[in-house]
Amino acid sequence: MRALVWHGKEDIRCDSVTDPEIEDGRDIIVKVTSCAICGSDLHLFHNLIPAMLPGDVMGHETMGEVVEAGRGLNGKVKKGDRVVVPFTIVCGECDQCKRGYFSVCQRSNRKKHLADKVFGHTTAGLFGYTHLTGGYPGGQAEYLRVPFADSTVQKVPDGIPDEKLLFLSDIFPTGWQAAVQADIQPTDTVAIWGCGPVGQMAIRSAVLLGAEQVVAIDHLPERLEMAEVGGAITINFDDENVVERLNELTEGEGPEKCIDCIGMESHVTPSMPDTVYDRAKQIFLAESDRPHVLREMIYVCRPGGLISIPGVYGGFADKIPMGAAMNKGLTFRMGQTHVQRWTADLLRRIEEEQIDPSFVITHEVPLDKGPEMYRAFRDKQDSCIKVVLKP
Amino acid sequence: MTNMSSIASLSNITRSEGDPKVIHAGPSSRGVPDSLAKGLGWFSLGLGLTELLAPGRITRALGMEGKEALVRAYGVREIGSGILSLSVDKKLGLWSRVAGDGLDIATVMTALRSDNPKRDNVVVALALLLGITAVDVIDAQATTARHSRGVGRRRSYQDRSGFPRGVEASRGAARDFKTPSDLKHAPPLAAVSKRVPAA
């Protein structure tokens, strides 16, 4: 089959690879009908997250049709089912899964020993996202093996196009969880840093959940436009001082809820000197993450407020103003998304036409165009916000 | 015939039997300018280390004895350019190499004196410098063009609200959602201030 394979920093190729095979009774093989490039794939593209190996298949936003099912599934998932494959692989049986903390499933990371060493304790296995999270081949491919299929996949009905359902695999539940864990109230101002795909979903989620004001921060005109038509007040940080504008919008009090949809690769610009400092340290391997957004959120957030972090951080971040965070009594909520906790509810909201997540797709291309689309997405060329690949 | 890197092949020892393995590698997302930048980055590192560790050999070869400290400083600059050229910010690295080439040429030109017994070596060094400068300029331009956002027409996303019923009708449409108890936060200030009017 064909698959997008990581060969090194900025080196993705559409390779011929062997087909995946069933290994366990709870496995299925999915014939991929649609998959997408995620913003967090760019961290791997830049080789900023450790433990990728040449030959690893990329991708963690995937859907398709079950073409082969293991014998241990007892009919819960069967050949012919149409499924969305969340990026988190979950056993459904451990204590963490039972309480809905799927992204820290205790059993699905098949390279648990690595995660134990690096994180202290293991987290869930993820598709196409380094050997720290299991080294599972990803879904930017023609076929994907899904372990623990009965607890991992979300079955979806026929009759709804892939484009509306695909993002149940990651960015829609990720944006949703970012908003839900902020416990949005009708009186809240919710500030969202980053208008990439997850930021766009967080904006829509905050609007649906009834925030009084949703403020979106970025500097790319096309992303700000998409944020604005989605119901956000926008701040272009090239033109305005973010802290001043947020205080102005909140009568000097600061937003109650701040959401970081950027993560470890904040935009670098001389007008924000800390970003240049972070980039320099990152180049010399003295820091792995560029946490400008965290610093700004901690500074501007209202005392007693909440900071929600769906953006991916990979390792070590420097100069975090913990003094301000501690004295202001801020609450931090973060983590990889517990996708399976939200998918059924979000599927209903798509079916009821509360939202159509396909709005975010700006490019749809065949799988073999994937390598060049990684570059176009990274360089923000042709107003690129979200790429869907068709194997 | 297969075409896969030996590292990709070696990494297969970490994979399970049913995992896909590369049979034939396709074209890379890295274009020619990116690959050349990588080569120039490694060249910078090599040259920089030589300048840093053995400046005397360079100054003797060019008849520039006494300039060892300057050559060492250029070595540090060269290593910086190399690291940048190997990073994601390769454009910056390549343009810093071009600026460095200018400095190198200006410095070597001072040794092009008729009384310099190593004048022939200086001429060869200048020819090499001019050649590498041309390569640097071409690659810096190509890399800048390849990774720029472009000046083409920006797409309009005015029709991308994502709300089939419109934005205003969708505000609060999911208020039926009950925040799970483990994700509850403190009550909003507005609710408190309604109960206890400010003094």
Interface residues (C-beta under 8 A of the other chain):
Chain A: M1 R2 A3 V5 H7 K9 E10 D11 I12 R13 C14 D15 S16 V17 T18 D19 P20 E21 I22 E23 D27 F45 H46 L53 P54 G55 D56 V57 R99 G100 R110 H131 G135 P137 A141 R145 V180 Q181 A182 D183 Q185 P186 T187 D188 Q200 R204 S205 V207 L208 L209 G210 P221 E222 E225 M226 V229 G230 G231 E256 R279 I283 F284 R302 G304 L306 T331 R333 D345 R349 E353 Q354 I355 D356 P357 F359 V360 T362 D368 P371 E372 Y374 R375 D379 K380 Q381 D382 S383 I385
Chain B: M4 S5 I7 A8 S9 S11 N12 T14 R15 S16 E17 G18 D19 P20 K21 V22 I23 H24 A25 G26 P27 S28 S29 R30 G31 D34 I83 L84 S87 V88 D89 R146 H147 S148 R149 G150 G152 R154 R155 S156 Y157 Q158 D159 R160 S161 G162 F163 P164 R165 V167 S170 R171 G172 A173 A174 R175 F177 T179 P180 D182 L183 K184 H185 A186 P188 L189 A190 A191
